[in-house]
Amino acid sequence: MNYNPLLELVEKAERIEALAAAELYSHTPPDFAAEIGVKSQWFGASLALAAHHIDWTLFNRVFPLGLDHPVTEHFIDDLCAFFAGNANPVHAFQLTPLAQPHHAADWLKARGYRHRDNWTRLVRDGSPPHVIASDLDVEIITAEQAEVFAHTMNRAFGAPEALAKWFTPLVGRPNWHHVMAFDGDHPAATAALFIDGDVGWLGFAGTLPKYRGLGAQSLLIHKRIEIGRQHGVKQFVAEVVEDTPERRNPSDHNLRRLGFQEIYKRANWAKA
């Protein structure tokens, strides 16, 4: 088989995001898991996520698909059964351009799924980031500050307060690095870095409305790159909702300003 560097990069990027998501789901407090209907399951190298009472694709999806080996109709039916029994109606199959076979989307269409939108995958190398100037301060967050992090992120996303329980257990865990921007003593923004080997995944980025447009996320991207470099990270990956003229996404621009480049769009195939 011929070596395909793009396939290797896509597999690496998808894998670390899946590992980070698996950590979140596997450390869900039991009472919260029962209340929200949280469940995850590996189907080979694909991770299926469900949160029955949360109508966000972020928490109800399956990826990666068709990278380590081609998917089959039987495989898709198994995933459909998982979603039917566990997920919110707002759920998605996430397909990269390299997913095999290329006609897998036709099988999804036949089962009532439609292409709804895309997420953009961005990557950067481990080179030093350029200096970011801001009046905000950045702090590395410890387990003792987990609730502050989780509640701030919830407020930034406009999520139900109960969701804070879900994110608190990850703060201070091995391979995780949580950071926040502050205006004096006032929390302004959150972000996290998950490391697996020499790859780092950036996520959990949220800024309170009062502090948007002040460079908080650029600061936190810069800080996470610095932390990753100290831990031997040679490649950083992130994903954002596609930036379009109809739906602008500042996160996309923030990442690109700090050296991230787009490598593909991942399509969301959904029923709702």
Secondary structure, DSSP 8 states (H G I E B T S, - for coil): ----HHHHHHHHHHHHHHHHHHHHHHT--HHHHHHHTEEEEEETTEEEEEETT---GGGSEEE--SSSS---HHHHHHHHHHHHHHS-SS-EEEE-TT-SSTTHHHHHHHTT-EEEEEEEEEEEESS-------SSEEEEE-GGGHHHHHHHHHHHHT--GGGHHHHGGGTT-TTEEEEEEEETTEEEEEEEEEEETTEEEEEEEEE-GGGTTSSHHHHHHHHHHHHHHHTT--EEEEEEE---SSS--HHHHHHHHTT-EEEEEEEEEE--
